[in-house]
Amino acid sequence: MGDNFQKFHNEREELNRLILSSGDLGIKRFISLDKNAYGPGALPSETKELLGLVASLVLRCQDCVYYHLERCVSLDFSREQIYEAFSIGLLVGGSIVIPHMRKAAAVLEELISEREASSS
């Protein structure tokens, strides 16, 4: 992974451990609810990840965009599929989404390059 994305990824993991180590029941329940929401149900988990990516773009949460982008690439979505999701986020969220989409596009290229390298 690129240095910036790897830094984000490592920091996210470390800070999640810190938060969960607090023992706060409300936080643990929310994290569990979030995790379970993306599991299989009436909608496949893959569809839910794309929905999470679009919602994250619209809400302009860069950390969330990176998280769902990484998940989408790990689920083998193609570049074209992810760009369609970007397009929906842009349509719903408007031009304010563009800066977040730019950063996501750069990370997408890193993630897809890594995926392709690991499958060779």
C-alpha positions in Angstrom: 0.0 0.0 0.0 1.1 3.6 -0.6 2.6 5.3 2.4 -0.3 7.6 3.1 -2.9 4.9 2.8 -0.8 2.5 4.9 -0.5 5.2 7.5 -4.3 5.6 7.5 -4.8 1.8 7.7 -2.4 1.4 10.6 -3.6 4.4 12.5 -7.2 3.2 12.1 -6.4 -0.2 13.5 -4.4 1.2 16.5 -7.1 3.7 17.4 -9.9 1.2 17.1 -8.0 -1.0 19.6 -7.6 2.0 21.9 -11.3 2.8 21.7 -12.5 -0.7 22.3 -10.1 -1.2 25.2 -12.0 1.5 27.1 -14.6 -1.2 27.8 -17.5 1.2 27.2 -20.5 -0.9 26.4 -22.2 1.7 24.2 -19.2 2.0 22.0 -18.8 -1.8 21.8 -22.4 -2.2 20.9 -22.2 0.5 18.2 -19.1 -1.1 16.6 -20.8 -4.5 16.7 -23.9 -3.1 15.1 -21.8 -1.4 12.4 -19.9 -4.6 11.7 -23.1 -6.8 11.6 -24.9 -4.3 9.3 -22.5 -5.2 6.5 -23.0 -8.9 6.8 -25.2 -10.9 4.5 -28.9 -10.4 4.6 -31.6 -9.4 2.2 -28.8 -7.5 0.4 -25.4 -9.2 -0.2 -22.5 -7.9 1.7 -20.9 -6.8 -1.5 -23.8 -4.5 -2.3 -23.7 -3.1 1.2 -20.0 -2.2 0.8 -20.8 -0.2 -2.3 -23.7 1.5 -0.5 -21.2 2.3 2.3 -18.8 3.8 -0.2 -21.5 6.0 -1.8 -22.8 7.2 1.6 -19.3 8.0 2.8 -18.6 10.1 -0.3 -21.9 12.0 0.2 -21.2 12.5 3.9 -17.6 13.5 3.0 -16.0 11.2 5.5 -12.6 10.5 4.0 -11.7 7.8 6.6 -15.0 6.1 5.8 -14.4 6.4 2.0 -11.0 4.7 2.4 -12.4 2.0 4.6 -15.1 1.1 2.2 -12.9 1.5 -0.8 -10.4 -1.0 0.7 -13.3 -3.4 1.4 -14.7 -3.1 -2.2 -11.3 -3.8 -3.7 -10.8 -6.8 -1.4 -14.2 -8.1 -2.6 -12.9 -7.9 -6.2 -15.0 -5.1 -7.5 -13.5 -3.8 -10.7 -12.3 -0.2 -11.3 -15.3 0.4 -13.5 -17.8 -0.8 -10.8 -16.2 1.4 -8.2 -16.2 4.4 -10.6 -19.9 3.9 -11.1 -20.3 4.0 -7.3 -18.2 7.2 -7.3 -20.6 8.6 -10.0 -23.6 7.9 -7.8 -22.0 9.6 -4.8 -21.2 12.6 -7.0 -24.7 12.8 -8.3 -26.3 12.6 -4.9 -23.7 14.7 -3.0 -22.8 17.3 -5.7 -19.5 18.9 -6.5 -18.4 19.0 -2.8 -17.8 15.3 -3.2 -15.1 15.8 -5.9 -12.1 16.4 -3.5 -13.0 13.2 -1.6 -13.4 11.4 -4.9 -9.9 12.6 -6.1 -8.2 11.1 -3.0 -10.2 7.9 -3.3 -9.2 7.6 -7.0 -5.5 7.8 -6.1 -6.0 5.2 -3.3 -8.0 3.0 -5.7 -5.1 2.8 -8.1 -2.8 1.8 -5.3 -5.1 -0.9 -4.1 -5.9 -2.3 -7.5 -2.2 -2.4 -8.4 -1.5 -4.3 -5.2 -4.3 -6.7 -5.9 -3.0 -7.3 -9.4 0.5 -7.8 -8.2 -0.5 -10.3 -5.5 -2.6 -12.3 -8.0 0.3 -12.7 -10.5 
